[in-house]
Amino acid sequence: MNAPRDPMLPHPADHTHRPMPPAMLEALRQRFGPRCSTALAMREQHGRDESPFDVAPPDAVVFAETPDEVATVLALAHQHRVPVIPYGAGTSLEGHLLAVQGGVSLDVSRMNRILRIQPEDLTATVQAGVTRHQLNAELRQQGLFFPIDPGADASFGGMAATRASGTNAVRYGTMKENVLGLLVATPSGELMPTGSRARKSSAGYDLTRLYVGSEGTLGVICEVTVRLYPLPEAVSAAVCSFDSIDAAVRTTIAIIQMGVPIARCELLDAHAVRAVNRHDRLSLREAPMLLMEFHGSDASVAEQAAVVQEIAREQGGMDFEWATTPEARSRLWAARHHAYLSALQTRPGCRCVTTDTCVPISRLAESIQASVAEVEASGLPYFIVGHVGDGNFHMGYLIDPQIPAERETAERLSAQMVDRAIRLEGTCTGEHGIGLHKQAFLRQEAGDVAIAQMRMIKQALDPHHIMNPGKIFV
């Protein structure tokens, strides 16, 4: 393993606060009135995400309602050299939206208009503050849906900025595959469209892909044009328990290697199942469990399910139960999405240090087994959930924030897990992004040459380093 700096905290240089010039604050107040707030409660709300970091809040919060207003904020920030941190739903896990150098938290949640749905082209264009639940509620009456499902009711701007994926990625891909175009506000305050509604293009550099996954460090995403999909004719969900995580993972590997077009394949370990049972009043067997979903015609769903059931049986799967009604399926998936909050409630007052990795499917069992052995030896409470159908899993370490040794143990275990994933030709993050937490691991994974190229892109597009500074790399 390389010897990167301690990934537990950002580098001290990242915390250099840039005092906001009074002229900048006055200009914001004149332009936005009550939509520019310096109230401590508002700043603290926008200075926290789901990460374990404690960082001073931003100097001000501005609520933008149009792309032009976003551009106005950026033009002022560019003029006064003031950091800007885009803020959507606030559900990031790696410290993406923390104001490590002060500045303005630019809240785009009020930019929540669905601008255009074109069923004949299977596309939709939405403002950055639209959430996935909001769009899918609108699409349902037209027989369409948007599949990216990161769990939280995240905003489209945030999902694009972090290259989100989630439970459906094994079949439908990630935001990278499903974003066709963007409207971006540049660091100097210009509005720039990228991409188009066409399904493919070979016109110039692919700026859309540059901004998808840029974590707010190159500009602010104002609008997103995405692919849509027809609602499947038939949907069926199933749960199956196993005596061990290894058996559940072996089942997943066999499903994928046999080419079964499963839509979702989620792993919950016994700790996660126990937590969701308590939180959602379920009675699932408290053992490692796969939660699966099949999409297609009645005949294809039945065929997929039969193949998967046979594979699971060969690996010792038990309690294979079906949920074919929308209500039963919704209850199961709601429990899966509640796993994070459910686990937090098992240790009142705790914080969660969470990490995710993604490895080639053939190395998944090895990666999970070693990670479980390490955390079991440490004695630290934990839980596992994973989109294991594409080799991605999440480990949550539940720590007492008043016990520094527990935080140190969690960070050591996280570092070992990430290092292992990289050695297995995987990645340090399948969907969380880099933010503050994984900067050292990005260097380990990508190498110095790639980091230098990224820095040159950042310098060229954001020469004053006002866009979400201190994130991805330092």
PAGU-70323 format. One record per residue (C-alpha): residue number from 1; z, y, x. Coordinates in steps of 0.2 Angstrom, whole numbers, plus 5000, padded with zeros to 4 digits. Layout:
# PAGU-70323
ATOM  seq    c3    c2    c1
ATOM  NUM     Z     Y     X
...
***
This chain:
# PAGU-70323
ATOM  seq    c3    c2    c1
ATOM    1  5000  5000  5000
ATOM    2  4996  5018  5006
ATOM    3  5011  5029  5008
ATOM    4  5008  5043  4995
ATOM    5  5020  5056  4992
ATOM    6  5034  5052  4979
ATOM    7  5024  5050  4962
ATOM    8  5041  5054  4953
ATOM    9  5039  5073  4953
ATOM   10  5025  5085  4956
ATOM   11  5023  5093  4973
ATOM   12  5035  5108  4975
ATOM   13  5019  5119  4978
ATOM   14  5014  5115  4960
ATOM   15  5029  5124  4954
ATOM   16  5025  5141  4961
ATOM   17  5027  5152  4946
ATOM   18  5015  5166  4944
ATOM   19  5023  5180  4935
ATOM   20  5013  5186  4920
ATOM   21  5007  5204  4923
ATOM   22  5014  5216  4909
ATOM   23  4996  5222  4906
ATOM   24  4991  5204  4902
ATOM   25  5005  5201  4889
ATOM   26  5002  5218  4881
ATOM   27  4983  5214  4879
ATOM   28  4987  5197  4871
ATOM   29  4999  5206  4859
ATOM   30  4987  5219  4854
ATOM   31  4973  5206  4851
ATOM   32  4983  5192  4843
ATOM   33  4998  5201  4835
ATOM   34  5011  5188  4829
ATOM   35  5000  5174  4835
ATOM   36  5006  5178  4852
ATOM   37  5024  5173  4854
ATOM   38  5036  5174  4868
ATOM   39  5051  5167  4858
ATOM   40  5060  5155  4868
ATOM   41  5060  5141  4855
ATOM   42  5041  5142  4853
ATOM   43  5039  5142  4872
ATOM   44  5050  5127  4874
ATOM   45  5041  5118  4860
ATOM   46  5025  5120  4870
ATOM   47  5033  5116  4887
ATOM   48  5037  5098  4883
ATOM   49  5026  5083  4880
ATOM   50  5030  5064  4879
ATOM   51  5033  5063  4898
ATOM   52  5050  5062  4907
ATOM   53  5047  5079  4916
ATOM   54  5058  5094  4913
ATOM   55  5048  5110  4918
ATOM   56  5051  5128  4913
ATOM   57  5041  5133  4898
ATOM   58  5026  5144  4898
ATOM   59  5028  5163  4898
ATOM   60  5019  5165  4881
ATOM   61  5010  5155  4867
ATOM   62  4994  5160  4859
ATOM   63  4987  5152  4844
ATOM   64  4968  5153  4844
ATOM   65  4958  5151  4828
ATOM   66  4940  5152  4834
ATOM   67  4930  5148  4850
ATOM   68  4928  5167  4853
ATOM   69  4947  5169  4853
ATOM   70  4948  5155  4866
ATOM   71  4935  5164  4876
ATOM   72  4945  5181  4875
ATOM   73  4961  5173  4881
ATOM   74  4952  5165  4896
ATOM   75  4943  5181  4900
ATOM   76  4960  5190  4901
ATOM   77  4967  5176  4911
ATOM   78  4953  5177  4923
ATOM   79  4955  5196  4925
ATOM   80  4974  5195  4928
ATOM   81  4974  5178  4937
ATOM   82  4986  5170  4924
ATOM   83  4987  5151  4921
ATOM   84  4981  5144  4905
ATOM   85  4986  5127  4898
ATOM   86  4977  5120  4883
ATOM   87  4988  5113  4869
ATOM   88  4983  5102  4855
ATOM   89  4995  5090  4847
ATOM   90  5007  5089  4861
ATOM   91  5006  5070  4863
ATOM   92  5001  5068  4881
ATOM   93  5012  5056  4892
ATOM   94  5009  5061  4910
ATOM   95  5014  5080  4909
ATOM   96  4997  5086  4906
ATOM   97  5002  5102  4896
ATOM   98  5017  5107  4906
ATOM   99  5017  5125  4913
ATOM  100  5021  5121  4931
ATOM  101  5015  5138  4936
ATOM  102  5020  5148  4920
ATOM  103  5006  5157  4911
ATOM  104  4999  5155  4893
ATOM  105  5000  5139  4882
ATOM  106  4984  5141  4872
ATOM  107  4987  5132  4856
ATOM  108  4971  5126  4847
ATOM  109  4979  5117  4833
ATOM  110  4973  5130  4820
ATOM  111  4955  5127  4825
ATOM  112  4955  5113  4813
ATOM  113  4938  5114  4804
ATOM  114  4927  5099  4802
ATOM  115  4911  5109  4805
ATOM  116  4897  5096  4801
ATOM  117  4895  5078  4796
ATOM  118  4878  5071  4796
ATOM  119  4879  5053  4789
ATOM  120  4860  5050  4792
ATOM  121  4863  5053  4811
ATOM  122  4880  5045  4811
ATOM  123  4887  5061  4820
ATOM  124  4901  5074  4816
ATOM  125  4905  5090  4824
ATOM  126  4923  5096  4823
ATOM  127  4934  5109  4831
ATOM  128  4946  5105  4844
ATOM  129  4961  5105  4833
ATOM  130  4955  5092  4821
ATOM  131  4965  5076  4821
ATOM  132  4957  5059  4820
ATOM  133  4967  5055  4804
ATOM  134  4960  5071  4796
ATOM  135  4942  5067  4801
ATOM  136  4943  5049  4795
ATOM  137  4950  5054  4778
ATOM  138  4935  5065  4776
ATOM  139  4923  5051  4781
ATOM  140  4930  5037  4771
ATOM  141  4921  5043  4755
ATOM  142  4905  5042  4764
ATOM  143  4908  5025  4771
ATOM  144  4910  5030  4789
ATOM  145  4924  5031  4802
ATOM  146  4928  5037  4819
ATOM  147  4935  5022  4829
ATOM  148  4945  5030  4843
ATOM  149  4963  5026  4840
ATOM  150  4976  5031  4853
ATOM  151  4990  5028  4842
ATOM  152  4996  5046  4840
ATOM  153  4987  5057  4827
ATOM  154  4979  5066  4842
ATOM  155  4967  5081  4841
ATOM  156  4949  5079  4846
ATOM  157  4951  5092  4860
ATOM  158  4965  5082  4868
ATOM  159  4957  5065  4866
ATOM  160  4941  5072  4874
ATOM  161  4951  5080  4888
ATOM  162  4960  5065  4892
ATOM  163  4946  5052  4889
ATOM  164  4957  5043  4876
ATOM  165  4953  5026  4870
ATOM  166  4966  5015  4861
ATOM  167  4966  5000  4850
ATOM  168  4948  4999  4845
ATOM  169  4941  5002  4863
ATOM  170  4937  4983  4866
ATOM  171  4923  4984  4853
ATOM  172  4919  5003  4851
ATOM  173  4922  5010  4868
ATOM  174  4932  5026  4873
ATOM  175  4929  5044  4871
ATOM  176  4917  5043  4886
ATOM  177  4905  5033  4876
ATOM  178  4908  5042  4859
ATOM  179  4907  5060  4863
ATOM  180  4889  5067  4862
ATOM  181  4892  5085  4865
ATOM  182  4905  5099  4867
ATOM  183  4907  5118  4866
ATOM  184  4917  5123  4881
ATOM  185  4925  5140  4885
ATOM  186  4924  5142  4904
ATOM  187  4937  5149  4915
ATOM  188  4928  5166  4915
ATOM  189  4928  5167  4896
ATOM  190  4910  5161  4892
ATOM  191  4906  5149  4879
ATOM  192  4895  5135  4885
ATOM  193  4887  5120  4874
ATOM  194  4885  5104  4883
ATOM  195  4875  5089  4877
ATOM  196  4866  5087  4860
ATOM  197  4867  5076  4844
ATOM  198  4853  5065  4852
ATOM  199  4859  5047  4857
ATOM  200  4853  5049  4874
ATOM  201  4846  5062  4886
ATOM  202  4841  5063  4904
ATOM  203  4841  5082  4905
ATOM  204  4850  5089  4920
ATOM  205  4868  5086  4926
ATOM  206  4879  5077  4912
ATOM  207  4891  5091  4910
ATOM  208  4898  5083  4894
ATOM  209  4905  5068  4905
ATOM  210  4912  5081  4917
ATOM  211  4923  5089  4904
ATOM  212  4927  5073  4895
ATOM  213  4943  5067  4906
ATOM  214  4945  5084  4915
ATOM  215  4962  5086  4907
ATOM  216  4960  5105  4904
ATOM  217  4957  5109  4922
ATOM  218  4939  5115  4921
ATOM  219  4939  5124  4904
ATOM  220  4945  5123  4886
ATOM  221  4936  5111  4874
ATOM  222  4933  5121  4858
ATOM  223  4921  5109  4848
ATOM  224  4917  5091  4849
ATOM  225  4902  5081  4843
ATOM  226  4905  5063  4841
ATOM  227  4897  5046  4836
ATOM  228  4902  5039  4819
ATOM  229  4901  5021  4813
ATOM  230  4899  5013  4796
ATOM  231  4914  5005  4789
ATOM  232  4913  4987  4791
ATOM  233  4909  4976  4776
ATOM  234  4924  4965  4779
ATOM  235  4940  4968  4789
ATOM  236  4954  4955  4793
ATOM  237  4969  4956  4804
ATOM  238  4980  4942  4810
ATOM  239  4996  4940  4820
ATOM  240  5000  4925  4831
ATOM  241  5015  4922  4842
ATOM  242  5017  4913  4858
ATOM  243  5031  4906  4869
ATOM  244  5026  4917  4883
ATOM  245  5017  4932  4888
ATOM  246  5006  4922  4899
ATOM  247  5000  4911  4885
ATOM  248  4996  4927  4874
ATOM  249  4986  4934  4889
ATOM  250  4977  4918  4892
ATOM  251  4972  4918  4874
ATOM  252  4965  4935  4876
ATOM  253  4955  4931  4891
ATOM  254  4947  4916  4883
ATOM  255  4942  4927  4868
ATOM  256  4934  4940  4878
ATOM  257  4925  4928  4890
ATOM  258  4918  4918  4875
ATOM  259  4910  4934  4869
ATOM  260  4920  4935  4852
ATOM  261  4916  4953  4846
ATOM  262  4934  4956  4841
ATOM  263  4938  4974  4836
ATOM  264  4956  4975  4841
ATOM  265  4967  4964  4852
ATOM  266  4984  4970  4855
ATOM  267  4999  4963  4864
ATOM  268  5017  4966  4860
ATOM  269  5031  4958  4870
ATOM  270  5047  4951  4862
ATOM  271  5056  4968  4866
ATOM  272  5042  4978  4857
ATOM  273  5042  4966  4842
ATOM  274  5061  4966  4840
ATOM  275  5060  4985  4840
ATOM  276  5047  4987  4827
ATOM  277  5055  4974  4816
ATOM  278  5071  4985  4816
ATOM  279  5061  5001  4814
ATOM  280  5048  4995  4801
ATOM  281  5059  4982  4792
ATOM  282  5047  4968  4797
ATOM  283  5052  4950  4800
ATOM  284  5039  4945  4814
ATOM  285  5044  4931  4826
ATOM  286  5053  4940  4840
ATOM  287  5042  4933  4854
ATOM  288  5026  4938  4863
ATOM  289  5013  4942  4850
ATOM  290  4995  4946  4848
ATOM  291  4989  4958  4834
ATOM  292  4971  4956  4831
ATOM  293  4957  4963  4820
ATOM  294  4940  4957  4815
ATOM  295  4926  4968  4809
ATOM  296  4909  4963  4801
ATOM  297  4902  4954  4787
ATOM  298  4912  4941  4777
ATOM  299  4903  4927  4786
ATOM  300  4905  4934  4803
ATOM  301  4923  4939  4801
ATOM  302  4927  4921  4795
ATOM  303  4918  4914  4810
ATOM  304  4926  4925  4823
ATOM  305  4943  4921  4815
ATOM  306  4940  4903  4816
ATOM  307  4935  4903  4834
ATOM  308  4950  4914  4839
ATOM  309  4962  4903  4829
ATOM  310  4956  4888  4838
ATOM  311  4958  4897  4855
ATOM  312  4976  4902  4851
ATOM  313  4981  4885  4845
ATOM  314  4975  4878  4862
ATOM  315  4987  4890  4871
ATOM  316  5002  4886  4860
ATOM  317  4999  4900  4847
ATOM  318  5010  4898  4832
ATOM  319  5014  4907  4815
ATOM  320  4996  4912  4814
ATOM  321  4996  4924  4799
ATOM  322  4982  4934  4790
ATOM  323  4983  4951  4783
ATOM  324  4967  4954  4773
ATOM  325  4972  4968  4761
ATOM  326  4971  4986  4766
ATOM  327  4990  4988  4763
ATOM  328  4995  4973  4773
ATOM  329  4984  4978  4788
ATOM  330  4990  4996  4787
ATOM  331  5008  4990  4788
ATOM  332  5005  4980  4803
ATOM  333  4995  4993  4813
ATOM  334  5008  5006  4808
ATOM  335  5021  4995  4816
ATOM  336  5011  4994  4832
ATOM  337  5008  5012  4833
ATOM  338  5027  5015  4830
ATOM  339  5031  5003  4845
ATOM  340  5035  5018  4857
ATOM  341  5047  5027  4845
ATOM  342  5054  5011  4839
ATOM  343  5058  5006  4857
ATOM  344  5067  5023  4861
ATOM  345  5078  5020  4846
ATOM  346  5084  5003  4854
ATOM  347  5093  5014  4867
ATOM  348  5100  5030  4859
ATOM  349  5098  5045  4870
ATOM  350  5086  5037  4882
ATOM  351  5070  5043  4890
ATOM  352  5055  5033  4893
ATOM  353  5045  5032  4909
ATOM  354  5029  5025  4904
ATOM  355  5014  5019  4914
ATOM  356  4998  5011  4910
ATOM  357  4985  5002  4921
ATOM  358  4969  4993  4917
ATOM  359  4962  4978  4927
ATOM  360  4947  4967  4926
ATOM  361  4951  4955  4912
ATOM  362  4951  4940  4924
ATOM  363  4966  4948  4933
ATOM  364  4976  4953  4918
ATOM  365  4988  4938  4918
ATOM  366  4992  4941  4936
ATOM  367  4995  4959  4934
ATOM  368  5007  4957  4919
ATOM  369  5016  4942  4925
ATOM  370  5021  4951  4942
ATOM  371  5026  4967  4933
ATOM  372  5037  4958  4921
ATOM  373  5045  4948  4935
ATOM  374  5049  4965  4944
ATOM  375  5057  4973  4929
ATOM  376  5067  4958  4924
ATOM  377  5074  4957  4942
ATOM  378  5079  4976  4941
ATOM  379  5089  4974  4925
ATOM  380  5081  4989  4917
ATOM  381  5077  4989  4899
ATOM  382  5059  4989  4895
ATOM  383  5045  4985  4883
ATOM  384  5026  4980  4884
ATOM  385  5012  4985  4873
ATOM  386  4994  4983  4878
ATOM  387  4976  4985  4872
ATOM  388  4974  4968  4882
ATOM  389  4956  4965  4875
ATOM  390  4950  4977  4888
ATOM  391  4963  4974  4902
ATOM  392  4974  4988  4898
ATOM  393  4993  4987  4896
ATOM  394  5007  4999  4895
ATOM  395  5025  4997  4902
ATOM  396  5039  5007  4895
ATOM  397  5055  5009  4906
ATOM  398  5070  5015  4895
ATOM  399  5081  5025  4906
ATOM  400  5097  5035  4904
ATOM  401  5093  5053  4909
ATOM  402  5111  5055  4915
ATOM  403  5109  5041  4928
ATOM  404  5097  5046  4942
ATOM  405  5097  5029  4949
ATOM  406  5088  5022  4933
ATOM  407  5075  5035  4935
ATOM  408  5072  5030  4953
ATOM  409  5071  5012  4948
ATOM  410  5058  5015  4935
ATOM  411  5047  5026  4946
ATOM  412  5048  5012  4960
ATOM  413  5043  4999  4947
ATOM  414  5029  5010  4940
ATOM  415  5023  5013  4958
ATOM  416  5022  4994  4961
ATOM  417  5013  4991  4945
ATOM  418  5000  5004  4948
ATOM  419  4998  4999  4966
ATOM  420  4995  4981  4961
ATOM  421  4982  4986  4948
ATOM  422  4972  4996  4961
ATOM  423  4973  4981  4973
ATOM  424  4966  4970  4959
ATOM  425  4951  4981  4958
ATOM  426  4958  4990  4943
ATOM  427  4963  5008  4939
ATOM  428  4979  5018  4940
ATOM  429  4977  5023  4922
ATOM  430  4967  5016  4908
ATOM  431  4969  5030  4896
ATOM  432  4985  5041  4899
ATOM  433  4976  5051  4912
ATOM  434  4983  5058  4929
ATOM  435  4992  5074  4924
ATOM  436  5007  5076  4935
ATOM  437  5013  5059  4936
ATOM  438  4999  5049  4944
ATOM  439  4992  5062  4957
ATOM  440  4996  5051  4972
ATOM  441  4989  5036  4964
ATOM  442  4972  5045  4961
ATOM  443  4971  5048  4979
ATOM  444  4975  5030  4983
ATOM  445  4962  5024  4970
ATOM  446  4948  5036  4973
ATOM  447  4950  5040  4992
ATOM  448  4949  5056  5001
ATOM  449  4930  5059  5000
ATOM  450  4931  5058  4981
ATOM  451  4946  5069  4980
ATOM  452  4937  5082  4991
ATOM  453  4922  5081  4979
ATOM  454  4933  5084  4964
ATOM  455  4941  5099  4973
ATOM  456  4924  5107  4976
ATOM  457  4920  5105  4958
ATOM  458  4936  5113  4953
ATOM  459  4934  5127  4966
ATOM  460  4916  5131  4960
ATOM  461  4920  5131  4941
ATOM  462  4938  5138  4942
ATOM  463  4939  5149  4958
ATOM  464  4955  5157  4953
ATOM  465  4963  5141  4948
ATOM  466  4969  5147  4931
ATOM  467  4965  5131  4921
ATOM  468  4980  5120  4919
ATOM  469  4985  5122  4938
ATOM  470  4994  5108  4947
ATOM  471  4987  5094  4937
ATOM  472  4976  5079  4943
ATOM  473  4977  5084  4961
ATOM  474  4986  5098  4972
***
